[in-house]
Amino acid sequence: MTPDAHLLIVDDDERIRTLLQKFLIRNGFLVSAARDAAHARRILAGLDFDLIVLDVMMPGEDGISLTKEVRRNSDTPILLLTAKGETEDRILGLEAGADDYLAKPFEPKELLLRLNAILRRVPVQEEVAPLPKVMHLGQVHYDVDRGEMWQGEARVRLTATESQLMRIFSSAPGVPFSRSKLVEQLGRDGGQAQERAVDVQITRLRRKIETDPKQPRYLQTVRGAGYMLVLEQRYAL
């Protein structure tokens, strides 16, 4: 089970809602509850959940309609509960964006297994390390915020296009940019002539960065993909 996963239970039957809440809390979940779709909307406006358990058959707005609404703005997993077990109802729920479907009555243990299976499928959001403010490229360092390149105490003069290229590459070090993508981000019209012009600019930029521009270490060519900025591992944050 995902530690401290926060669930939202939406069911108009107070008895079922209370039983589910107590059962899931006993099994290690954090649980909030809503009595209908309108109540759920108010809760969802202020809180994020790891998973929503949603009854289909509710007075007023039903669970399938609410599922569609949630899917317009969120990827939060949804498990639908309903008294109907027909194939057509399952298909409607899944087409609306639900991740799974469980027909009432059900065994609490089966619900628990379904919930844990859904949570295991949710990709873990890895923390992305912040990009360095100063990128070291051998004897040259590039100040990302200021858009300035320095070699020791001497500032390296960059043309407007070279400066734009450095901003593009430094936004995603280690990621190759195709020639066509570079042309697009430079705000140029497409075409082979512009792509060849990018090649020329890259060659000039390498002369300002690389010790040996013919064997680039930092502004590398990635075969079939384009150009990529490679940082030293010792850069300062």
Steps between C-alpha positions, in 0.01 A plus 500: 500500500611854433596651841241751622314499169210745526168371364172679434187287544190634320176315580151623584437203733621618841527145638720378215701823505570463873586129477739558212665790677560297819620193309748694286632701796566171682700390197729801509335749266415863563134537408266790427135452409236681294124435497440590133661645187449863606663433838787318324558797270540733797752266663692446175526877450720523809674163534698255287443127540692187407181317399123558484247225582179615334147357507331510161135504607448823694210746505562807286827474312612139463851360539568465128426868441729596789772271366490681166526835677794390716680367192491841334742636760658206682665160456404386852408127481129423536334174610128489426251316726155408375216261567496418130742240371407489135771529238345814351524685831863399545580626151325833565701548817832415339426718197428788739856467630472263798799277573300208637146388580359297788137386517305501825477300715872432533738354755699772682818301438436511124461877517830521688675288236358714219607824668854378562526372143397841362743686727786272393433597138525872571849617397709641782578865447874531541638824633683684227831647607514876441713612210829665596512878491855483367588234244866399471630405157870439550678834527176682419203558729155620402281705734148383419311785667711774342551326167873571527798283411837541672847357463669566831449873565454583132153519355448306177309707248200321351299607198124526540450162333774334706341638815162361394655161431662491844168580664335217306769243581533602865124457550544125455861379533543141389201523265567506124337771289442429132597761243135558415416550869783750540381689192150510648617621842720763338184635336617438146309370200558131438698346220839350421663840459415597857612161629837545327519846657455337841792268423714806431395665827576181692847490348563861608365435849727197538802720429408703809433196722718211396873449542489304174192604298560213255457252785230666712457383857226733622294594195469157347344366182256217563470294186149505362378729782680835472711688755524465878665691784698276738599638840791410724393311810676742732288805413405728786137558592 
